[in-house]
């Protein structure tokens, strides 16, 4: 991968990870909910105007454009595994920002994924 392609792919990965984290922060802010016909509108509006959720949706929209640009330069068999780097980013940020537990077994699994991404990137 050349520098431009690498930057596009990694920017897409970072934006995708940011989107996931922002959506989770938004649902944490809203709290647990169940959709029923009688609460669909109030819950839907609460979610629609939650700042973290709006930020997450914006990150997804931009990541889609960036990802398409990256895919135009890199084979999908190389680009798609790079999305796995988002697992590492999400686990670390979720631990420090959202207080989520990241067990040793989970870190080992993420490490195996990262090793696989490294092997794919070297091929």
N, C-alpha and C positions, 0 to 999 in steps of 0.2 A: 504494500500500500504506500502511495506517496503521501507527502505531508498534508495536502489539502483533503484527501480522502480520509486519512487518519483523524484529522481534526473534525470533519463532518461526522464520522461514525461515533467518535467519543463524545462530541457535543450532543448527538442524538441520544446516546446512552445516559449522559448526565441529565438531560432534560426529562427523559423518561423516568429516571430514578427520582428526580425532584417532584415530578407529577405524582408519583405513588406516595411519596412522603407527605406532600401537601394535602392530598385527598385523605390520607389517614389522619392527619392533624385536624382536618375539617370535620371528619366524622367523630373524632374525639371531642371536638368543641360542641357539636350538636348533641352527642350522647347516643346511647343505644335506642333504637327505634324499630318498630314493626310497621310496615305499610298495611293499612286497611283502607277501605273505601272512605271511611269517615275522617281519616287523618292524612290521606294522600296529598291533599292540597297544602295544609299547613306544614307538613314535614318537607314536601317538595320545595316550597318557598323558602323554608329555613335553610335547606341544603343549597338551593340555587343562589342565595345571597350570602352564603358563608364565605368570607374572604379567602381562607385557605383552599376551599374547593374551587373557587373562581381561579385562583393562582394555579392550581393543579390542572384545571382544564386548559388554561392558557399555555402551560408547559407542554401538555400533550399536543396541542395544535401546532406549536412551533416545532416540537420534536418530530412531528409527522413530515413537515416540510424539509427539515434538515436530514431526516432519515432517507427520504426519497432522493435527495441530492447525493447522499452518500452511496445509496444503492446504485445510482447511475455510474459510479466510479469503481465499485468493489463487487466481486461476486457475492451472491447472497450466502454461499457456503462459508465465506469468511466473515461477512458482516453480522449475520444472525447470531453466531456464538458470542460475539462481542457484547450482546445484550446481557449476557451472564455477569458481566462486570457490575451491572446494576445490583446484583444480589449482595455483593460486598459493600457497595456504597449504602444500600438500604439498611443492611444489618447494622453497620457501624453508626450511621446517623440515627436510625430508630432507637438504638441503645442509648445514645447520648442525648438526643433531643426528645424522644417520646418515652424514654424509660423502659423500653422493651427488653426482655431477657434474651441474651444471646449465649446459649449454652455451648459447652465444648464440642458436643456432637454436631450442633448446627454449624459451628465454625469449621469443623473438619469437613463437613459436606460442602460448604462454600469453598474451602481450599481445594477439594477435588475438582469442583467446577472451574476454578481459576486455572488449575493445572491443565484441564482440558482446553480452555480458551487459549492458553499459552501454546499448547501443541498445535492447535488449529492455526494460530497466527504465524507459526514458524513454517507451515507447509506451503 
